[in-house]
Amino acid sequence: MYTPAQYRAARALLGLTLEESATASGLPVAVVSDCESDGVAPVEDSALRTLRRSYEAKGVVFVKDGDDTSGGAGVRFAARDQVAQTMRPENLNAANDD
């Protein structure tokens, strides 16, 4: 299981607001907020999976404690060859809007 801090960090890494994360994941803003809150409200596993997958689709990797040789649990960008058909956030601009 991933921690609320990892969900907060993933959103911050992507530079998304709560509203943008909700739109991208299809979840209500309140649910995204609950996923990032430490024990405030119980969150369904399906909502956590949905939010995590939306971040992963944007190139974020969730690292469990012990999965990475560089330390504990966290988030990071995927290696470029692991992200198919996506654009790095630093390359997003008005010129490449769809």
Secondary structure, DSSP 8 states (H G I E B T S, - for coil): ---HHHHHHHHHHHT--HHHHHHHHT--HHHHHHHHSSSSS---HHHHHHHHHHHHHTTEEEE-TTSBTTBSSEEEE--GGGSTT---GGG--GGG--
